Amino acid sequence: MVVGRGGQPWWRVGWRRFFWYFALPTGVTGILAAMYFSGVPVLQAFVAAPDIEGISLYSRREFGALEMLQNAVLLGVVIVAVLSVFRHPDKTVRGMMVAVALGATFLLLEEMDYGMHIYRWWSRAPADEMARVNLHNKGRLTHYIKAVGTGGAVALFIVAPFVLRTSTNRWVRYIVPHWSLGLVLLSALLIRSAVHELAGRGLGRGLENNLSEFREVLMYYLGLAYTVVLSRRVPGDAGGESAG
């Protein structure tokens, strides 16, 4: 029998992995999607478009539960990475976590539009759709970022765990996660398919052109889960990370 880290069969998922990598993310985003497509105005507003007087729909949805959850997940990545910078025993990993913390901070600021929607709400400034300062909404940049991110995620979380499973290189074994982490991608695929199907029936209010927000929160959660795994692994440790 081929075993993985911690002496467990490499193919075994276990209930903890199933919960953290599939049940929890699918359940939370599924509930938010059900609320958004419920047709109940108060539930739809909670998820995507709170009725805040004086600011545009674009800015209002930033105060919805879905966008707030994205910010919380990214903040979680920053916190885990920063803690690892001070606590991880490997110097190279600590350097990697500095890069992760900086990258997640940049993404968090981008998602928050660098606080511009908060400024618009606080100052009651005129709603100006062109006043966005974030970079990822410029032109087709969002499309390219999603394509690269999806391709990289498939390579790292779907392909690499099988192709590099028997590698003895300590850094490959450190970086490549257990295949079960790819269950988050399955969750993202299921949720994406469900929300586009429901949107095609004319349901939902507030995210008509931004249904990808449901997918994005799951991709950020995948980043958080992976950061936690890396923070608990040590390169060259034969035991590895039993939860990763």
Stockholm file with secondary structure:
# STOCKHOLM 1.0

chainA/1-244         MVVGRGGQPWWRVGWRRFFWYFALPTGVTGILAAMYFSGVPVLQAFVAAPDIEGISLYSRREFGALEMLQNAVLLGVVIVAVLSVFRHPDKTVRGMMVAVALGATFLLLEEMDYGMHIYRWWSRAPADEMARVNLHNKGRLTHYIKAVGTGGAVALFIVAPFVLRTSTNRWVRYIVPHWSLGLVLLSALLIRSAVHELAGRGLGRGLENNLSEFREVLMYYLGLAYTVVLSRRVPGDAGGESAG
#=GR chainA/1-244 SS CCBCGGGCBTTCCHHHHHIIIIIHHHHHHHHHHHHHTSCCHHHHHHHTCCCCTTSCHHHHHTTSHHHHHHHHHHHHHHHHHHHHHHHCSCHHHHHHHHHHHHHHHHHHHHHTGGGHHHHHHHHTCCCCGGGCCCSTTSTTHHHHHHHHHHHHHHIIIIIHHHHTTTCCCHHHHHHSCCGGGGHHHHHHHHHHHHHHHHHTTTCCSSCTTCTHHHHHHHHHHHHHHHHHHHHHCCTTCSSCCTTC
#=GC SS_cons         CCBCGGGCBTTCCHHHHHIIIIIHHHHHHHHHHHHHTSCCHHHHHHHTCCCCTTSCHHHHHTTSHHHHHHHHHHHHHHHHHHHHHHHCSCHHHHHHHHHHHHHHHHHHHHHTGGGHHHHHHHHTCCCCGGGCCCSTTSTTHHHHHHHHHHHHHHIIIIIHHHHTTTCCCHHHHHHSCCGGGGHHHHHHHHHHHHHHHHHTTTCCSSCTTCTHHHHHHHHHHHHHHHHHHHHHCCTTCSSCCTTC
//
